[in-house]
């Protein structure tokens, strides 16, 4: 039994890829929330984490 995957544009998307990208989007929403509250330091840290999550999703492709 194979795993559910989507081949689009030469890229092999799996559930894990989509989940990692979803985490990156969730973290970007946190960046917006922290900026709205005026917490620039926390927003910068969460932005770095979002960048790492996005890079991890790209590297997994």
PDB file with SEQRES, HELIX, SHEET and CRYST1 records, atoms N, CA, C and O in Angstrom:
SEQRES   1 A   61  UNK UNK UNK UNK UNK UNK UNK UNK UNK UNK UNK UNK UNK          
SEQRES   2 A   61  UNK UNK UNK UNK UNK UNK UNK UNK UNK UNK UNK UNK UNK          
SEQRES   3 A   61  UNK UNK UNK UNK UNK UNK UNK UNK UNK UNK UNK UNK UNK          
SEQRES   4 A   61  UNK UNK UNK UNK UNK UNK UNK UNK UNK UNK UNK UNK UNK          
SEQRES   5 A   61  UNK UNK UNK UNK UNK UNK UNK UNK UNK                          
HELIX    1 AA1 UNK A   15  UNK A   37  1                                  23    
HELIX    2 AA2 UNK A   40  UNK A   60  1                                  21    
SHEET    1 AA1 2 UNK A   5  UNK A   8  0                                        
SHEET    2 AA1 2 UNK A  11  UNK A  14 -1                                        
CRYST1    1.000    1.000    1.000  90.00  90.00  90.00 P 1           1          
ATOM      1  N   UNK A   1       0.848  -1.172   0.000  1.00  0.00           N  
ATOM      2  CA  UNK A   1       0.000   0.000   0.000  1.00  0.00           C  
ATOM      3  C   UNK A   1       0.896   1.238   0.000  1.00  0.00           C  
ATOM      4  O   UNK A   1       1.767   1.369   0.860  1.00  0.00           O  
ATOM      5  N   UNK A   2       0.692   2.140  -0.950  1.00  0.00           N  
ATOM      6  CA  UNK A   2       1.528   3.328  -1.067  1.00  0.00           C  
ATOM      7  C   UNK A   2       0.982   4.489  -0.259  1.00  0.00           C  
ATOM      8  O   UNK A   2      -0.134   4.444   0.259  1.00  0.00           O  
ATOM      9  N   UNK A   3       1.779   5.506  -0.166  1.00  0.00           N  
ATOM     10  CA  UNK A   3       1.343   6.703   0.548  1.00  0.00           C  
ATOM     11  C   UNK A   3       0.641   7.643  -0.416  1.00  0.00           C  
ATOM     12  O   UNK A   3       0.888   7.616  -1.621  1.00  0.00           O  
ATOM     13  N   UNK A   4      -0.224   8.464   0.122  1.00  0.00           N  
ATOM     14  CA  UNK A   4      -0.926   9.438  -0.705  1.00  0.00           C  
ATOM     15  C   UNK A   4       0.058  10.532  -1.117  1.00  0.00           C  
ATOM     16  O   UNK A   4       0.695  11.156  -0.269  1.00  0.00           O  
ATOM     17  N   UNK A   5       0.173  10.754  -2.403  1.00  0.00           N  
ATOM     18  CA  UNK A   5       1.116  11.762  -2.888  1.00  0.00           C  
ATOM     19  C   UNK A   5       0.514  12.449  -4.104  1.00  0.00           C  
ATOM     20  O   UNK A   5      -0.367  11.909  -4.773  1.00  0.00           O  
ATOM     21  N   UNK A   6       1.001  13.633  -4.369  1.00  0.00           N  
ATOM     22  CA  UNK A   6       0.558  14.426  -5.502  1.00  0.00           C  
ATOM     23  C   UNK A   6       1.787  14.856  -6.279  1.00  0.00           C  
ATOM     24  O   UNK A   6       2.666  15.533  -5.745  1.00  0.00           O  
ATOM     25  N   UNK A   7       1.845  14.461  -7.536  1.00  0.00           N  
ATOM     26  CA  UNK A   7       2.955  14.868  -8.391  1.00  0.00           C  
ATOM     27  C   UNK A   7       2.500  16.040  -9.253  1.00  0.00           C  
ATOM     28  O   UNK A   7       1.665  15.882 -10.143  1.00  0.00           O  
ATOM     29  N   UNK A   8       3.060  17.221  -8.977  1.00  0.00           N  
ATOM     30  CA  UNK A   8       2.679  18.425  -9.699  1.00  0.00           C  
ATOM     31  C   UNK A   8       3.932  19.163 -10.127  1.00  0.00           C  
ATOM     32  O   UNK A   8       4.784  19.484  -9.298  1.00  0.00           O  
ATOM     33  N   UNK A   9       4.044  19.428 -11.398  1.00  0.00           N  
ATOM     34  CA  UNK A   9       5.170  20.199 -11.900  1.00  0.00           C  
ATOM     35  C   UNK A   9       6.518  19.574 -11.604  1.00  0.00           C  
ATOM     36  O   UNK A   9       7.501  20.288 -11.406  1.00  0.00           O  
ATOM     37  N   UNK A  10       6.579  18.263 -11.572  1.00  0.00           N  
ATOM     38  CA  UNK A  10       7.832  17.577 -11.296  1.00  0.00           C  
ATOM     39  C   UNK A  10       8.170  17.493  -9.816  1.00  0.00           C  
ATOM     40  O   UNK A  10       9.235  16.992  -9.455  1.00  0.00           O  
ATOM     41  N   UNK A  11       7.281  17.975  -8.952  1.00  0.00           N  
ATOM     42  CA  UNK A  11       7.497  17.915  -7.508  1.00  0.00           C  
ATOM     43  C   UNK A  11       6.610  16.839  -6.908  1.00  0.00           C  
ATOM     44  O   UNK A  11       5.482  16.629  -7.355  1.00  0.00           O  
ATOM     45  N   UNK A  12       7.120  16.165  -5.902  1.00  0.00           N  
ATOM     46  CA  UNK A  12       6.417  15.050  -5.262  1.00  0.00           C  
ATOM     47  C   UNK A  12       5.932  15.502  -3.890  1.00  0.00           C  
ATOM     48  O   UNK A  12       6.677  15.449  -2.911  1.00  0.00           O  
ATOM     49  N   UNK A  13       4.663  15.953  -3.825  1.00  0.00           N  
ATOM     50  CA  UNK A  13       4.085  16.414  -2.569  1.00  0.00           C  
ATOM     51  C   UNK A  13       3.514  15.241  -1.798  1.00  0.00           C  
ATOM     52  O   UNK A  13       2.771  14.429  -2.350  1.00  0.00           O  
ATOM     53  N   UNK A  14       3.858  15.151  -0.527  1.00  0.00           N  
ATOM     54  CA  UNK A  14       3.293  14.135   0.355  1.00  0.00           C  
ATOM     55  C   UNK A  14       2.550  14.844   1.483  1.00  0.00           C  
ATOM     56  O   UNK A  14       2.550  16.071   1.573  1.00  0.00           O  
ATOM     57  N   UNK A  15       1.923  14.051   2.333  1.00  0.00           N  
ATOM     58  CA  UNK A  15       1.226  14.637   3.474  1.00  0.00           C  
ATOM     59  C   UNK A  15       2.201  15.402   4.359  1.00  0.00           C  
ATOM     60  O   UNK A  15       1.855  16.454   4.897  1.00  0.00           O  
ATOM     61  N   UNK A  16       3.420  14.882   4.514  1.00  0.00           N  
ATOM     62  CA  UNK A  16       4.407  15.542   5.364  1.00  0.00           C  
ATOM     63  C   UNK A  16       4.784  16.915   4.810  1.00  0.00           C  
ATOM     64  O   UNK A  16       4.898  17.877   5.570  1.00  0.00           O  
ATOM     65  N   UNK A  17       4.977  17.016   3.500  1.00  0.00           N  
ATOM     66  CA  UNK A  17       5.300  18.313   2.887  1.00  0.00           C  
ATOM     67  C   UNK A  17       4.207  19.336   3.166  1.00  0.00           C  
ATOM     68  O   UNK A  17       4.486  20.461   3.580  1.00  0.00           O  
ATOM     69  N   UNK A  18       2.980  18.940   2.939  1.00  0.00           N  
ATOM     70  CA  UNK A  18       1.858  19.856   3.123  1.00  0.00           C  
ATOM     71  C   UNK A  18       1.740  20.254   4.590  1.00  0.00           C  
ATOM     72  O   UNK A  18       1.440  21.408   4.895  1.00  0.00           O  
ATOM     73  N   UNK A  19       1.972  19.307   5.502  1.00  0.00           N  
ATOM     74  CA  UNK A  19       1.911  19.610   6.933  1.00  0.00           C  
ATOM     75  C   UNK A  19       3.001  20.601   7.336  1.00  0.00           C  
ATOM     76  O   UNK A  19       2.747  21.497   8.141  1.00  0.00           O  
ATOM     77  N   UNK A  20       4.208  20.454   6.792  1.00  0.00           N  
ATOM     78  CA  UNK A  20       5.296  21.373   7.121  1.00  0.00           C  
ATOM     79  C   UNK A  20       4.986  22.770   6.591  1.00  0.00           C  
ATOM     80  O   UNK A  20       5.239  23.759   7.278  1.00  0.00           O  
ATOM     81  N   UNK A  21       4.441  22.862   5.381  1.00  0.00           N  
ATOM     82  CA  UNK A  21       4.065  24.164   4.848  1.00  0.00           C  
ATOM     83  C   UNK A  21       2.929  24.783   5.669  1.00  0.00           C  
ATOM     84  O   UNK A  21       2.888  26.001   5.846  1.00  0.00           O  
ATOM     85  N   UNK A  22       2.010  23.955   6.169  1.00  0.00           N  
ATOM     86  CA  UNK A  22       0.923  24.457   7.014  1.00  0.00           C  
ATOM     87  C   UNK A  22       1.483  25.017   8.320  1.00  0.00           C  
ATOM     88  O   UNK A  22       0.994  26.033   8.814  1.00  0.00           O  
ATOM     89  N   UNK A  23       2.493  24.373   8.880  1.00  0.00           N  
ATOM     90  CA  UNK A  23       3.129  24.884  10.097  1.00  0.00           C  
ATOM     91  C   UNK A  23       3.782  26.234   9.810  1.00  0.00           C  
ATOM     92  O   UNK A  23       3.707  27.146  10.634  1.00  0.00           O  
ATOM     93  N   UNK A  24       4.418  26.368   8.652  1.00  0.00           N  
ATOM     94  CA  UNK A  24       5.041  27.633   8.286  1.00  0.00           C  
ATOM     95  C   UNK A  24       3.998  28.743   8.178  1.00  0.00           C  
ATOM     96  O   UNK A  24       4.239  29.862   8.632  1.00  0.00           O  
ATOM     97  N   UNK A  25       2.855  28.451   7.590  1.00  0.00           N  
ATOM     98  CA  UNK A  25       1.782  29.453   7.465  1.00  0.00           C  
ATOM     99  C   UNK A  25       1.232  29.804   8.844  1.00  0.00           C  
ATOM    100  O   UNK A  25       0.943  30.968   9.120  1.00  0.00           O  
ATOM    101  N   UNK A  26       1.087  28.804   9.706  1.00  0.00           N  
ATOM    102  CA  UNK A  26       0.622  29.042  11.066  1.00  0.00           C  
ATOM    103  C   UNK A  26       1.588  29.962  11.818  1.00  0.00           C  
ATOM    104  O   UNK A  26       1.160  30.868  12.534  1.00  0.00           O  
ATOM    105  N   UNK A  27       2.883  29.724  11.652  1.00  0.00           N  
ATOM    106  CA  UNK A  27       3.878  30.564  12.307  1.00  0.00           C  
ATOM    107  C   UNK A  27       3.861  31.987  11.751  1.00  0.00           C  
ATOM    108  O   UNK A  27       4.068  32.947  12.493  1.00  0.00           O  
ATOM    109  N   UNK A  28       3.616  32.124  10.447  1.00  0.00           N  
ATOM    110  CA  UNK A  28       3.508  33.473   9.867  1.00  0.00           C  
ATOM    111  C   UNK A  28       2.310  34.225  10.440  1.00  0.00           C  
ATOM    112  O   UNK A  28       2.365  35.442  10.615  1.00  0.00           O  
ATOM    113  N   UNK A  29       1.235  33.508  10.732  1.00  0.00           N  
ATOM    114  CA  UNK A  29       0.092  34.147  11.391  1.00  0.00           C  
ATOM    115  C   UNK A  29       0.492  34.611  12.792  1.00  0.00           C  
ATOM    116  O   UNK A  29       0.031  35.653  13.259  1.00  0.00           O  
ATOM    117  N   UNK A  30       1.338  33.848  13.452  1.00  0.00           N  
ATOM    118  CA  UNK A  30       1.850  34.259  14.754  1.00  0.00           C  
ATOM    119  C   UNK A  30       2.718  35.503  14.662  1.00  0.00           C  
ATOM    120  O   UNK A  30       2.679  36.358  15.546  1.00  0.00           O  
ATOM    121  N   UNK A  31       3.503  35.606  13.592  1.00  0.00           N  
ATOM    122  CA  UNK A  31       4.318  36.801  13.380  1.00  0.00           C  
ATOM    123  C   UNK A  31       3.413  38.026  13.272  1.00  0.00           C  
ATOM    124  O   UNK A  31       3.681  39.057  13.889  1.00  0.00           O  
ATOM    125  N   UNK A  32       2.365  37.914  12.507  1.00  0.00           N  
ATOM    126  CA  UNK A  32       1.420  39.024  12.360  1.00  0.00           C  
ATOM    127  C   UNK A  32       0.809  39.392  13.708  1.00  0.00           C  
ATOM    128  O   UNK A  32       0.685  40.570  14.043  1.00  0.00           O  
ATOM    129  N   UNK A  33       0.433  38.382  14.471  1.00  0.00           N  
ATOM    130  CA  UNK A  33      -0.169  38.629  15.777  1.00  0.00           C  
ATOM    131  C   UNK A  33       0.808  39.329  16.717  1.00  0.00           C  
ATOM    132  O   UNK A  33       0.434  40.277  17.407  1.00  0.00           O  
ATOM    133  N   UNK A  34       2.057  38.867  16.746  1.00  0.00           N  
ATOM    134  CA  UNK A  34       3.051  39.490  17.615  1.00  0.00           C  
ATOM    135  C   UNK A  34       3.343  40.928  17.192  1.00  0.00           C  
ATOM    136  O   UNK A  34       3.505  41.806  18.040  1.00  0.00           O  
ATOM    137  N   UNK A  35       3.411  41.169  15.886  1.00  0.00           N  
ATOM    138  CA  UNK A  35       3.647  42.532  15.405  1.00  0.00           C  
ATOM    139  C   UNK A  35       2.486  43.455  15.776  1.00  0.00           C  
ATOM    140  O   UNK A  35       2.688  44.621  16.116  1.00  0.00           O  
ATOM    141  N   UNK A  36       1.278  42.917  15.705  1.00  0.00           N  
ATOM    142  CA  UNK A  36       0.102  43.708  16.046  1.00  0.00           C  
ATOM    143  C   UNK A  36       0.110  44.090  17.531  1.00  0.00           C  
ATOM    144  O   UNK A  36      -0.379  45.153  17.912  1.00  0.00           O  
ATOM    145  N   UNK A  37       0.678  43.201  18.365  1.00  0.00           N  
ATOM    146  CA  UNK A  37       0.762  43.471  19.800  1.00  0.00           C  
ATOM    147  C   UNK A  37       1.990  44.309  20.154  1.00  0.00           C  
ATOM    148  O   UNK A  37       2.129  44.740  21.298  1.00  0.00           O  
ATOM    149  N   UNK A  38       2.872  44.543  19.199  1.00  0.00           N  
ATOM    150  CA  UNK A  38       4.056  45.341  19.447  1.00  0.00           C  
ATOM    151  C   UNK A  38       5.242  44.555  19.971  1.00  0.00           C  
ATOM    152  O   UNK A  38       6.196  45.145  20.477  1.00  0.00           O  
ATOM    153  N   UNK A  39       5.202  43.244  19.862  1.00  0.00           N  
ATOM    154  CA  UNK A  39       6.285  42.386  20.352  1.00  0.00           C  
ATOM    155  C   UNK A  39       7.218  42.056  19.193  1.00  0.00           C  
ATOM    156  O   UNK A  39       7.140  40.970  18.618  1.00  0.00           O  
ATOM    157  N   UNK A  40       8.093  42.985  18.852  1.00  0.00           N  
ATOM    158  CA  UNK A  40       8.945  42.830  17.677  1.00  0.00           C  
ATOM    159  C   UNK A  40       9.980  41.720  17.850  1.00  0.00           C  
ATOM    160  O   UNK A  40      10.297  41.018  16.889  1.00  0.00           O  
ATOM    161  N   UNK A  41      10.507  41.553  19.057  1.00  0.00           N  
ATOM    162  CA  UNK A  41      11.499  40.504  19.301  1.00  0.00           C  
ATOM    163  C   UNK A  41      10.911  39.120  19.123  1.00  0.00           C  
ATOM    164  O   UNK A  41      11.519  38.251  18.499  1.00  0.00           O  
ATOM    165  N   UNK A  42       9.721  38.919  19.675  1.00  0.00           N  
ATOM    166  CA  UNK A  42       9.047  37.627  19.534  1.00  0.00           C  
ATOM    167  C   UNK A  42       8.677  37.377  18.074  1.00  0.00           C  
ATOM    168  O   UNK A  42       8.769  36.248  17.591  1.00  0.00           O  
ATOM    169  N   UNK A  43       8.262  38.427  17.376  1.00  0.00           N  
ATOM    170  CA  UNK A  43       7.906  38.286  15.966  1.00  0.00           C  
ATOM    171  C   UNK A  43       9.115  37.876  15.143  1.00  0.00           C  
ATOM    172  O   UNK A  43       8.996  37.068  14.221  1.00  0.00           O  
ATOM    173  N   UNK A  44      10.269  38.421  15.465  1.00  0.00           N  
ATOM    174  CA  UNK A  44      11.488  38.069  14.738  1.00  0.00           C  
ATOM    175  C   UNK A  44      11.870  36.606  14.972  1.00  0.00           C  
ATOM    176  O   UNK A  44      12.278  35.909  14.043  1.00  0.00           O  
ATOM    177  N   UNK A  45      11.735  36.152  16.204  1.00  0.00           N  
ATOM    178  CA  UNK A  45      12.044  34.748  16.517  1.00  0.00           C  
ATOM    179  C   UNK A  45      11.089  33.812  15.783  1.00  0.00           C  
ATOM    180  O   UNK A  45      11.520  32.818  15.199  1.00  0.00           O  
ATOM    181  N   UNK A  46       9.808  34.124  15.811  1.00  0.00           N  
ATOM    182  CA  UNK A  46       8.822  33.271  15.141  1.00  0.00           C  
ATOM    183  C   UNK A  46       9.004  33.334  13.632  1.00  0.00           C  
ATOM    184  O   UNK A  46       8.769  32.342  12.942  1.00  0.00           O  
ATOM    185  N   UNK A  47       9.419  34.487  13.106  1.00  0.00           N  
ATOM    186  CA  UNK A  47       9.689  34.591  11.673  1.00  0.00           C  
ATOM    187  C   UNK A  47      10.847  33.683  11.273  1.00  0.00           C  
ATOM    188  O   UNK A  47      10.805  33.048  10.220  1.00  0.00           O  
ATOM    189  N   UNK A  48      11.870  33.621  12.101  1.00  0.00           N  
ATOM    190  CA  UNK A  48      12.989  32.708  11.830  1.00  0.00           C  
ATOM    191  C   UNK A  48      12.525  31.258  11.850  1.00  0.00           C  
ATOM    192  O   UNK A  48      12.934  30.463  11.004  1.00  0.00           O  
ATOM    193  N   UNK A  49      11.675  30.912  12.808  1.00  0.00           N  
ATOM    194  CA  UNK A  49      11.143  29.548  12.864  1.00  0.00           C  
ATOM    195  C   UNK A  49      10.280  29.232  11.640  1.00  0.00           C  
ATOM    196  O   UNK A  49      10.319  28.117  11.120  1.00  0.00           O  
ATOM    197  N   UNK A  50       9.504  30.213  11.184  1.00  0.00           N  
ATOM    198  CA  UNK A  50       8.687  30.009   9.985  1.00  0.00           C  
ATOM    199  C   UNK A  50       9.578  29.802   8.767  1.00  0.00           C  
ATOM    200  O   UNK A  50       9.284  28.962   7.916  1.00  0.00           O  
ATOM    201  N   UNK A  51      10.660  30.560   8.681  1.00  0.00           N  
ATOM    202  CA  UNK A  51      11.606  30.375   7.578  1.00  0.00           C  
ATOM    203  C   UNK A  51      12.246  28.997   7.603  1.00  0.00           C  
ATOM    204  O   UNK A  51      12.418  28.373   6.556  1.00  0.00           O  
ATOM    205  N   UNK A  52      12.597  28.517   8.784  1.00  0.00           N  
ATOM    206  CA  UNK A  52      13.159  27.165   8.898  1.00  0.00           C  
ATOM    207  C   UNK A  52      12.138  26.105   8.499  1.00  0.00           C  
ATOM    208  O   UNK A  52      12.485  25.135   7.825  1.00  0.00           O  
ATOM    209  N   UNK A  53      10.884  26.282   8.907  1.00  0.00           N  
ATOM    210  CA  UNK A  53       9.845  25.317   8.544  1.00  0.00           C  
ATOM    211  C   UNK A  53       9.624  25.309   7.034  1.00  0.00           C  
ATOM    212  O   UNK A  53       9.489  24.245   6.430  1.00  0.00           O  
ATOM    213  N   UNK A  54       9.588  26.489   6.429  1.00  0.00           N  
ATOM    214  CA  UNK A  54       9.404  26.566   4.983  1.00  0.00           C  
ATOM    215  C   UNK A  54      10.588  25.940   4.248  1.00  0.00           C  
ATOM    216  O   UNK A  54      10.404  25.200   3.282  1.00  0.00           O  
ATOM    217  N   UNK A  55      11.807  26.241   4.711  1.00  0.00           N  
ATOM    218  CA  UNK A  55      12.997  25.663   4.089  1.00  0.00           C  
ATOM    219  C   UNK A  55      13.005  24.152   4.244  1.00  0.00           C  
ATOM    220  O   UNK A  55      13.407  23.438   3.326  1.00  0.00           O  
ATOM    221  N   UNK A  56      12.565  23.657   5.395  1.00  0.00           N  
ATOM    222  CA  UNK A  56      12.489  22.208   5.593  1.00  0.00           C  
ATOM    223  C   UNK A  56      11.499  21.564   4.638  1.00  0.00           C  
ATOM    224  O   UNK A  56      11.752  20.478   4.117  1.00  0.00           O  
ATOM    225  N   UNK A  57      10.375  22.225   4.407  1.00  0.00           N  
ATOM    226  CA  UNK A  57       9.398  21.689   3.460  1.00  0.00           C  
ATOM    227  C   UNK A  57       9.921  21.678   2.038  1.00  0.00           C  
ATOM    228  O   UNK A  57       9.670  20.735   1.288  1.00  0.00           O  
ATOM    229  N   UNK A  58      10.649  22.722   1.663  1.00  0.00           N  
ATOM    230  CA  UNK A  58      11.243  22.771   0.321  1.00  0.00           C  
ATOM    231  C   UNK A  58      12.334  21.721   0.156  1.00  0.00           C  
ATOM    232  O   UNK A  58      12.420  21.068  -0.884  1.00  0.00           O  
ATOM    233  N   UNK A  59      13.161  21.559   1.172  1.00  0.00           N  
ATOM    234  CA  UNK A  59      14.241  20.590   1.085  1.00  0.00           C  
ATOM    235  C   UNK A  59      13.715  19.154   1.047  1.00  0.00           C  
ATOM    236  O   UNK A  59      14.355  18.273   0.472  1.00  0.00           O  
ATOM    237  N   UNK A  60      12.554  18.917   1.655  1.00  0.00           N  
ATOM    238  CA  UNK A  60      11.976  17.574   1.671  1.00  0.00           C  
ATOM    239  C   UNK A  60      11.438  17.198   0.303  1.00  0.00           C  
ATOM    240  O   UNK A  60      11.305  16.013  -0.001  1.00  0.00           O  
ATOM    241  N   UNK A  61      11.118  18.204  -0.547  1.00  0.00           N  
ATOM    242  CA  UNK A  61      10.624  17.912  -1.890  1.00  0.00           C  
ATOM    243  C   UNK A  61      11.739  17.249  -2.628  1.00  0.00           C  
ATOM    244  O   UNK A  61      11.582  16.896  -3.796  1.00  0.00           O  
TER     245      UNK A  61                                                      
END                                                                             
